[in-house]
Amino acid sequence: MFINRDFHKPLSFDYPEHPKFGAYYSPLLFKMKVKKAQVDDFRAEIVDFKSQSFHPGLCALHYGQSVFEGMKAYRQKDGGAGIFRLDLHAERFLKSAKKMVMAEVPQEIFKQALTEYVRELKDLVPSEEGHSLYLRPLLFNADEVIKVGPGQEYWFYIMSTAAGSYFTSGGESKKAKVYVNPKFIRAFPGGNGEAKTAGNYAASLGPQSVASSYGCDQVLFLNALDHESIDEMGGMNVFFIEGDQLITPELNGCILNGVTRRSIISLASEVGLKPLERKIGFSEVSEKIKSGAISEAFACGTAAVIAPIGEFLFQKHDSQAPEEIALKQDSVKTMELLTLLNGVHRGQFDKYNDWIFKV
Ligand SMILES: Cc1ncc(COP(=O)(O)O)c(C=O)c1O
């Protein structure tokens, strides 16, 4: 891959102490045109982020043929910078692109692009506790034509933003409040739920606006077929702790195979938990929270890392007020997992250092 570098120096990156997620952009943008069936001769450029402008007829804006990833670069224990599980993100990006019949960015090219991009920003990767550089690779239909159909050409971009704590209130972390309504559907069998594609997020906006009106942070989506078994949240996977079991819904084609989810399943035994991927219904969860059998629940994803859940608001019937199902115990195991994962992100455990791609 050839990369032309054309940006202004010195680079600067300003963000407040508690940056709003996704709002403070680093100064650089990676851009590469990709054609269908392209296997070599990849030519890219790294430019000033602010130099970008779009044609209003851009096909991706109208018809949503767009896939992306969300990953983070962390300041490492040794002072360097490292990208967390770059290989798994490269694999999932390719899978999403295939699902959406797009041009494919080979995994090696994806990894090289991310590495070269972060290398330019190495000095700007936040080093404050709980902070990181959120990386957003994006592939979208670049045709400038108002006609639905797969693109002839695609843009592959990488942009990045400052990331601090995801669920905060005035800088204080708080437990997440989650809305559940069986009529809300995000994805369905045979659909695109397991791809990280724009339309899935568009589908979650209506339900999220209802959730927000009840003061909830996220929606927990139930499966489209039975309106009962748990899929995932709008932008996160979910786990429940029952005794020494760490339960998460199995992959069923409707949910994203989260990199954080996969990492937590691998780390569970370190905190004395046994991971279990299985179909789990919301009725079971609700009863077990009330009886105390389920002691903790948490959401997880690259953006939020691990966020303890404080309560579910279950709206069985629209005509009635939602039922509050609160988790009363302290999130002890959840916080143990979070501390461990935070350490892994920063390269503090040799055992997991092959999860970090040093740049
Ligand atoms: C729908 C959805 N589920 C789960 C996740 C968590 O995935 P990951 O841990 O790879 O960030 C995300 C976040 O990207 C998501 O958008």
The ligand as an SDF file (V2000), in Angstrom:
LIG
                    3D

 16 16  0  0  0  0  0  0  0  0999 V2000
  -24.7910   -3.3190   18.1350 C   0  0  0  0  0  0  0  0  0  0  0  0
  -23.5360   -3.4810   18.8960 C   0  0  0  0  0  0  0  0  0  0  0  0
  -23.3920   -4.5570   19.6980 N   0  0  0  0  0  0  0  0  0  0  0  0
  -22.2720   -4.7760   20.4020 C   0  0  0  0  0  0  0  0  0  0  0  0
  -21.2150   -3.8990   20.3330 C   0  0  0  0  0  0  0  0  0  0  0  0
  -19.9480   -4.1830   21.0950 C   0  0  0  0  0  0  0  0  0  0  0  0
  -18.9560   -4.5820   20.1940 O   0  0  0  0  0  0  0  0  0  0  0  0
  -17.4150   -4.2910   20.5040 P   0  0  0  0  0  0  0  0  0  0  0  0
  -17.1410   -4.8950   21.8180 O   0  0  0  0  0  0  0  0  0  0  0  0
  -16.6980   -4.9810   19.3910 O   0  0  0  0  0  0  0  0  0  0  0  0
  -17.2380   -2.8360   20.4820 O   0  0  0  0  0  0  0  0  0  0  0  0
  -21.3210   -2.7600   19.5380 C   0  0  0  0  0  0  0  0  0  0  0  0
  -20.2300   -1.7730   19.4970 C   0  0  0  0  0  0  0  0  0  0  0  0
  -19.5480   -1.6330   18.5980 O   0  0  0  0  0  0  0  0  0  0  0  0
  -22.4830   -2.5580   18.7830 C   0  0  0  0  0  0  0  0  0  0  0  0
  -22.6120   -1.4940   17.9910 O   0  0  0  0  0  0  0  0  0  0  0  0
  1  2  1  0
  2  3  1  0
  2 15  2  0
  3  4  2  0
  4  5  1  0
  5  6  1  0
  5 12  2  0
  6  7  1  0
  7  8  1  0
  8  9  2  0
  8 10  1  0
  8 11  1  0
 12 13  1  0
 12 15  1  0
 13 14  2  0
 15 16  1  0
M  END
$$$$
